[in-house]
């Protein structure tokens, strides 16, 4: 019963995904090093989200994020980081120990990545939804939801199951 609704929702988002902008797709191994360069030069870059590891806050090919240079990193920030040569992830910081960061996707129920602050390519400053809706990473309501979601890790498996049935 949820399947027809899910497909209708995908079609609606597919039409509004870029708000009339032209679209050029590059494989991540070509795109993300370029993103890293632009952000290192002080530019902000908008990329489409691929993958499901940041559910429920970001959805595969539906949402886009603006990555910007950073001066400070905090627990709860979503960052693009190169965790090994050529392997990039867009995950949330769940721990900071000096220069070492621990990352985990919002849609993950276990498993973390480790990197250093020097591996961070950019920090998410805006979440761009279909239809032109922009949600700023500094929004207090969003930050509260992120803190609550982190505390729900023990039951995240079941919450994500219900979420997947309604998307």
C-alpha positions in Angstrom: 0.0 0.0 0.0 2.9 2.4 0.7 4.5 1.6 -2.7 2.3 3.8 -5.0 2.6 6.7 -2.6 6.4 6.3 -2.5 6.6 6.3 -6.3 4.4 9.4 -6.6 6.6 11.2 -4.1 9.8 10.3 -6.1 8.3 11.6 -9.3 7.3 14.9 -7.6 10.8 15.4 -6.2 12.4 14.4 -9.5 10.7 17.3 -11.3 11.6 19.9 -8.7 15.1 18.6 -7.8 17.1 21.4 -9.3 14.6 24.2 -9.5 15.2 24.8 -13.2 19.0 24.6 -13.1 20.9 22.5 -15.6 22.4 19.4 -14.2 25.7 17.8 -14.9 26.6 14.5 -13.2 30.2 13.5 -12.4 31.3 10.4 -10.6 32.2 11.1 -7.0 35.9 10.3 -7.6 36.1 13.2 -10.1 33.6 15.6 -8.4 34.7 15.5 -4.7 38.4 16.4 -5.2 37.2 19.4 -7.2 34.8 20.3 -4.4 37.7 20.1 -1.9 39.7 22.5 -4.0 37.0 25.1 -4.4 36.2 25.0 -0.6 39.9 25.3 0.2 39.9 28.4 -1.9 37.1 29.9 0.2 34.2 29.1 -2.1 30.9 27.5 -1.2 29.8 24.6 -3.3 26.4 22.9 -3.7 26.3 19.2 -4.3 23.5 16.6 -4.5 23.4 14.0 -1.8 24.0 10.4 -2.9 23.4 7.5 -0.6 21.3 6.7 2.4 23.7 7.1 5.3 22.3 10.5 6.3 18.7 9.5 6.6 16.3 11.0 7.8 17.9 14.4 7.5 19.1 14.0 3.9 17.6 11.8 1.3 19.4 10.2 -1.7 19.2 12.4 -4.9 16.3 14.5 -3.4 18.4 16.9 -1.2 21.4 19.0 -1.9 23.8 20.6 0.6 26.0 23.7 0.5 29.5 23.0 1.7 31.5 25.9 3.0 34.9 26.5 4.5 35.1 26.1 8.2 36.9 27.8 11.0 35.6 25.7 13.9 34.1 22.2 14.0 31.6 21.1 16.6 29.9 17.8 17.5 26.8 17.7 15.4 28.2 19.3 12.3 27.8 17.5 9.0 31.0 17.5 7.1 32.5 16.2 3.9 35.7 14.4 4.8 38.2 12.3 2.9 38.5 9.3 5.3 41.1 7.5 3.1 42.7 8.5 -0.2 39.9 9.0 -2.7 37.1 7.9 -0.3 34.9 10.7 0.8 31.9 10.6 3.2 29.3 13.2 4.1 28.7 12.3 7.8 28.1 14.0 11.1 30.8 14.6 13.7 29.9 12.6 16.8 33.2 13.1 18.7 36.2 15.4 18.8 39.5 14.5 20.5 42.0 17.2 19.7 42.7 16.9 16.0 40.9 13.5 15.7 37.3 13.4 14.6 34.8 10.5 14.9 32.1 10.5 12.2 28.9 8.6 11.8 26.0 8.9 9.3 22.6 9.7 10.7 21.2 6.7 8.9 23.8 4.3 10.3 23.0 2.1 13.3 26.6 1.2 14.0 30.1 1.8 12.6 32.0 5.0 12.7 34.8 6.6 10.6 37.9 8.4 12.0 39.7 11.2 10.4 41.6 14.4 11.4 40.5 18.0 11.1 42.8 18.2 8.0 40.7 15.6 6.2 37.6 17.8 6.4 36.8 19.2 3.0 33.9 21.4 4.0 31.1 21.8 6.5 27.4 21.7 5.6 25.9 25.2 6.1 22.6 24.8 4.2 20.3 21.9 3.5 18.5 22.5 0.2 15.2 20.8 -0.3 13.0 20.4 -3.4 10.9 23.4 -4.2 13.5 25.9 -3.1 13.2 25.3 0.6 16.4 26.1 2.5 17.2 24.9 6.0 20.2 26.5 7.6 22.6 24.3 9.6 22.6 26.9 12.3 18.8 26.6 12.8 18.1 25.9 16.5 15.2 23.6 15.7 17.3 21.5 13.4 20.1 21.4 15.9 17.7 20.2 18.6 16.4 17.4 16.2 20.0 16.3 15.6 20.8 16.1 19.3 17.6 14.1 19.9 18.4 11.8 17.0 21.9 11.1 18.3 20.3 10.1 21.7 18.0 7.7 19.9 20.8 5.5 18.6 19.7 2.4 20.6 16.3 2.4 18.8 17.4 4.0 15.5 17.1 0.7 13.7 13.3 0.6 14.2 12.8 4.3 13.6 14.6 4.0 10.3 12.5 1.0 9.3 9.3 3.0 9.9 10.8 6.0 8.0 11.7 3.9 5.0 8.2 2.7 4.8 6.8 6.2 4.5 9.4 7.8 2.1 
